[in-house]
Structure formats: C-alpha cells, structure tokens
C-alpha cells in the first residue's frame, strides 16, 4: 500500500511539474474597440519584421533563466495602429491599457501611453522567430516581450491568445 501511495504521489508531482503549452497561431483584439479583430500568422506577414537581437530572460529578482538568440519580431504598436479605440475623445486614449493574455492565462499589461508615447513602445514585440525557428514551428508559438524591461521574464509572454483593451476607471 505504501508503495502504491508513493507511486501515485510521484506521478502526480510529475504531472504538475510539466508545463502545458497550447500553441496559438492567432490572437484576438477585443474590449474597448470599435470592432474586434483576429490577427493570424498570415496577417502578421504584412508588418515589417525587425531584427531584435538576443535577450537574456531573467526572473522577478533579476536572476538569469535562459537566453534567446536571433530574435525577429513585429512591434505590437504597429499591429494596434489599425485598431480604432472606443473613446469619445483623443484625451481618453491616456486611460487605455492593453491586457495581453497567454493561452495558459498568464497576463501582462501595457498602457496606451507606454506603447504610443514613450520609447518603450519601440521595443515591445510579437516574436516571429527565435534561435532560428519560426513562430509557427515553436511550441510556445506567438510570444511577446518588452526588450527594455529590466526583469525581462515578467512580460515575456508565451502563446499570445488575446489582447483586451480596457479603460482605467
């Protein structure tokens, strides 16, 4: 009986220790927008692909986790530039934020001003290639990162599923 209990405990631990990825090949833009949209791998081909370089991914303490090389990506703000936001006046753009959600529920947030009114916006990318592998062939699929963050792992998102536009109340 003890052996069976030990075996069940071991198997349960292994199950919870494994990361589950639900690859994404598209994401939605919803919320405070005039019209929701779906961004697919094919539609991403219309945007300028930029060489981003390499990134050292760190945790919340700044400790090194891993490095990704030869990143290529598309600026998030370029994709969002085609979105008509549901605001009554341009002054309300400053109240908007973007909740980017992975297929596993992980969330990262950017403000409208951060993306469109600071240098940070020139460094927030949807990753289309890393380590010589195209996004469509990666188990983490559509990923995104902010290259200017100090703790890069905090907003390094795997399997982007949706971008929800909301307004601060």
N, C-alpha and C positions, 0 to 999 in steps of 0.2 A: 504494500500500500504506500509506504514511504517513497519507494522508487517511482511509482506512478505519479504521486503528487509532485515529486522533484522534476520529473519529465514534463508534466503539464506546466509547471512554473517556468521551466527553461524555454519551452515552446512559446508560451505567452510573452515572455520577455523578448524573444527574438522577433516576434510579430510586431510588437510595439516599437522596437528599436529601428526597424526598417522604415525608410522614408517612402511614402507613396506619392508618385507623380502622376498627375492626369495631364498629359501634354495638351497644349492648346495650339490651334493653328489660326485662331481668330479671337478678337475681343470686341466687346460692345462699349459704346459711349452712350450713357443714359443719364437721367436726372434732370437738372436744370438746363435743358437744351430744348431748342425749338423742335428738333427732330432727332430721335435716337438713330444711331448708325452702328453698323457692323464693319469692323476693319479686318480684312482677311490677309493671308500671306500674299495673295495675288495683288490686292490693292496696295499693299506696302511697297510693291515694286515701283510705283510712281514717284516715290520720295527719294531724295538724294541720300545715298549710302555714304557714310563718312568713316574713315579710319579713325578709331578711337585710341588705339594703343593697348597697353596692358593695364591690369588693375590688380592690386593686392587687396583681397577681400578680408576684412577684419570684423571681429565681433564688437559688441557694445562697449567693451573695455579697451578696444584698440588692438587686441591680440590677433596675430596673423592666423587666418584659417586656410586660405589657399590663394593661388594666383591664376588668373585667366589671361591668356595672351592673344594678341592679334584680333582684338575686338573690332567689329564693324557694326554700325548702328544708324538708326534714324532718330532725329530729335523728336521727342514727344510733342513739343510745341508746334512742330511742323504739321503733325497729324491733327492736333487740336485746332490748328488755324482754320480748318474747314468747318468747324463746328460753330453754329450760331447759338450763343448762350441766351437763356431765357431771363433777361434782365430788362427792366423798364428804362434804364439809362446807363451809359458807359461808366458812370461813377460807381455803380453797383458791381462792376467787374471785380473790384477790390474785395468784395465779400465772398467771392467764389473760391472753392477749393476742389481738388481732384483726389478722390479716394481710389487708388489703384489696387485691385484685388486679384490675388492669385487663385488658381483653381482649388488650392488647399485652404483658402480662407485668409491667408496672410495678407495684411493690408499695409500700404504706405500712402502718405499724404503729401501733396504739394499744393501751395496756394497759387492763385492766378498771378499775383504779383511776383512770386518767386519764379514762375516759369516765363512770364512775359515781360517782366520789369526789372530783372536782375541778371547778372552773369550766370547764375545757377542754371537758368533755363537753356543756356547754350551748351549744357553738359548733362542733360537728362535724356537718356537714350533708351529706345527699344533695341535690344541687341539682336542683330540679324545673323551674326557669325562670331564664333569664338574658337580659339585653338584650331582654326582651320575647318571647323564644322559649321555648316549652315543651320539656321534656326529650325528648319523643318526636320532636320535629322537629329536634333538634340532631344534627350529625354526631358529636359527642362523647357523645351520649346521656346515660346515667346518669353523673353526675360527683359528686365529693365534695370537700369542703375543710374545713380547720380554720381558722376565721376568727381565732383567737387566735395563730396561729403568726407569728413574726417574719419568716421566709423562707417566704412563703405558697405558692410554687411547689413546695416539697419534698413537700407532702402534698396537692397539688391533683391529683386522680386523674380521668382520663377513662375512660369506658366501663367502669364497675364491673362485674365479671364474677362475683366471688365474695368472700365473707368467710370466712376459715378461722380457726376458734377453736382455739387451742393453749395448752398449759401450759408454763411455763418449768420446766426440769428441774434 
